[in-house]
Amino acid sequence: MSSSSNPQTLAELLASLPEEERIILTLHYLRSKSSGEIATLLSVPERAVIVVIESGKTRLKAILGL
């Protein structure tokens, strides 16, 4: 991904996501937390975290045109 073809930064991309998705993706990809760790931190079922990670990844790919 070159900066000339897509000027959005990771911070801008994350900021465009819904809050829950942004938090979970930040913890997973930027803080290297597992889905189990995130579930514990946020007091939500691990399966819910997994679903958000998958949907968030799909959404980011769509935004980036990948």
C-alpha positions in Angstrom: 0.0 0.0 0.0 1.6 3.2 -1.1 0.8 6.5 0.5 0.1 8.1 -2.8 -2.6 5.6 -3.7 -4.3 5.6 -0.3 -3.5 8.6 2.0 -5.5 7.2 4.9 -3.4 6.3 8.0 -4.2 3.3 10.2 -5.4 5.7 12.8 -7.9 7.3 10.4 -9.1 3.9 9.3 -9.6 2.7 12.8 -11.3 6.0 13.7 -13.9 5.3 11.0 -15.0 2.1 12.6 -17.7 1.7 15.2 -16.3 2.0 18.8 -16.5 -1.7 19.8 -14.9 -2.8 16.5 -12.2 -0.2 16.9 -11.4 -1.2 20.4 -11.3 -4.9 19.6 -9.2 -4.5 16.5 -6.8 -2.2 18.3 -6.3 -4.7 21.1 -5.9 -7.6 18.7 -3.7 -6.2 15.9 -1.8 -3.4 17.7 -1.6 -4.8 21.2 -1.3 -8.4 20.1 -4.0 -9.6 22.5 -5.7 -13.0 21.8 -9.4 -13.2 21.4 -9.6 -14.8 24.9 -7.7 -12.0 26.5 -9.9 -9.4 24.8 -13.0 -11.2 25.9 -11.8 -11.2 29.5 -10.8 -7.5 29.4 -14.1 -6.5 27.9 -16.3 -9.0 29.8 -17.8 -10.4 26.6 -18.0 -13.9 25.1 -14.9 -14.9 23.2 -17.0 -15.9 20.2 -18.3 -12.3 20.0 -14.7 -11.0 19.9 -13.9 -13.5 17.1 -16.9 -12.3 15.1 -15.9 -8.7 15.5 -12.3 -9.4 14.4 -13.5 -11.2 11.3 -16.1 -8.5 10.3 -13.6 -5.7 11.1 -10.9 -7.4 8.9 -13.5 -7.7 6.1 -14.5 -4.0 6.5 -10.9 -2.7 6.5 -10.1 -4.8 3.4 -13.2 -3.2 1.7 -12.1 0.3 2.7 -8.6 -0.3 1.3 -10.0 -2.0 -1.8 -8.2 -5.3 -1.1 
